[in-house]
Amino acid sequence: MDLTTVATITPARTRADLAALSATVVPLAGGSELFADPRIHLTGLVDLQTLGWPALTVTPDGLEIAATCTLAELARMPAAPGWVAHPVFHQACTALYGSFKVWNVATIGGNLCTSLPAGPMICLTAALDAEVLIWRADGTDELMPAVEFVTGNTTNVLEPGDVLRSIRVPAAALAARTAYRKIALSPLGRSGAVLIGRLDTDGAFVLTVTGGTVRPVQLRYPDLPDPAALAADIARIDAWFTDAHGAADWRRAVSGLLGEEIRLELATPTLPAAPGADDESRA
Ligand SMILES: Cc1cc2nc3c(=O)[nH]c(=O)nc-3n(C[C@H](O)[C@H](O)[C@H](O)COP(=O)(O)OP(=O)(O)OC[C@H]3O[C@@H](n4cnc5c(N)ncnc54)[C@H](O)[C@@H]3O)c2cc1C
């Protein structure tokens, strides 16, 4: 869709170029959401892709994902040694049922900033205890837990002029086992619920509930809870909502079922690889 009130598109080259942002001049990442609806209040866009941020950077502390990294780049990222959680990156991307065209432009930052309850990158980054780095309009930097970034249905902590710079995933979460579940009312429909469980190497369990809730909700335990305790905690969540993609009571019910599936999956020890399984000469 054409944004007919937009008169300027500024390619940003440095942070100073972001000073052009305001309530009516907003960041452009992949454009897959921006160009989807009329936005007659907008007069300009500032293109973030021209900043040339490296999409994915492995650091001693874990993984830094640039806000401008696309879903396609994240989904095909190779694993580094010890990244037991690696499959969850691709799994979470599959919760966004766009074609390859959408996957190749839609960014991780754009997904977080759109802040739809069904945003799979919101679930992924919260589930991995990531931190988000925000470049505030006044020139300061702010780091905060990804789980606190989205505040409601399409609302978040950003103010006009702020930019989400990157997402930092800690090494400890990358070493954890994860289990992913998603459900939608129709096979290719928008997610009604997206849940990710994480079992840390010290036995701690974290369940992140999204999709059915207006903001991510996290349940944390020192070890795997019993089924009744988990079910009760999921039922107590107070942020369920109703829209065309599911009723609040359905979302609460399916999140209970999916949460238990995740608990059971992570309660089952993984089998060690068979001797010689990696030996290519056996092919
Ligand atoms: C077919 C299709 C299916 C989709 N399915 C889903 C789905 O299942 N779940 C879902 O959540 N979304 C879905 N979307 C919406 C959208 O594609 C995604 O949310 C996508 O990740 C947005 O990323 P983008 O880079 O294209 O963002 P853009 O369209 O460029 O920007 C989206 C918004 O975020 C702001 N923004 C972008 N980057 C930043 C940044 N770094 N800092 C500050 N503000 C920023 C923009 O100003 C704009 O307001 C779908 C879209 C399509 C077309």
The ligand as a Gaussian input file, in Angstrom:
#p B3LYP/6-31G(d) Opt

LIG

0 1
 C        1.853000     -11.901000       5.175000
 C        2.233000     -11.280000       6.502000
 C        2.137000     -12.060000       7.644000
 C        2.479000     -11.512000       8.898000
 N        2.361000     -12.308000       9.992000
 C        2.693000     -11.811000      11.196000
 C        2.603000     -12.632000      12.366000
 O        2.223000     -13.793000      12.303000
 N        2.963000     -12.082000      13.553000
 C        3.406000     -10.790000      13.641000
 O        3.748000     -10.354000      14.726000
 N        3.484000     -10.002000      12.566000
 C        3.128000     -10.465000      11.349000
 N        3.201000      -9.649000      10.252000
 C        3.572000      -8.239000      10.452000
 C        5.041000      -7.882000      10.123000
 O        5.455000      -8.517000       8.938000
 C        6.058000      -8.305000      11.149000
 O        5.713000      -7.814000      12.418000
 C        7.472000      -7.863000      10.774000
 O        8.398000      -8.522000      11.617000
 C        7.677000      -6.361000      10.798000
 O        9.042000      -6.112000      10.495000
 P        9.489000      -5.005000       9.439000
 O       10.975000      -5.008000       9.474000
 O        8.885000      -5.247000       8.101000
 O        8.895000      -3.704000      10.101000
 P        8.429000      -2.341000       9.429000
 O        7.182000      -2.570000       8.639000
 O        9.543000      -1.690000       8.709000
 O        8.120000      -1.505000      10.754000
 C        7.062000      -1.880000      11.621000
 C        6.941000      -0.839000      12.736000
 O        8.066000      -0.900000      13.596000
 C        8.800000       0.330000      13.586000
 N       10.215000      -0.068000      13.630000
 C       10.807000      -0.997000      12.821000
 N       12.073000      -1.197000      13.215000
 C       12.288000      -0.379000      14.277000
 C       13.423000      -0.160000      15.136000
 N       14.580000      -0.834000      14.993000
 N       13.305000       0.760000      16.124000
 C       12.132000       1.450000      16.299000
 N       11.028000       1.244000      15.542000
 C       11.111000       0.342000      14.531000
 C        8.370000       1.044000      12.336000
 O        8.500000       2.453000      12.443000
 C        6.923000       0.593000      12.226000
 O        6.125000       1.358000      13.102000
 C        2.904000     -10.167000       8.996000
 C        2.992000      -9.387000       7.836000
 C        2.674000      -9.931000       6.603000
 C        2.792000      -9.054000       5.386000

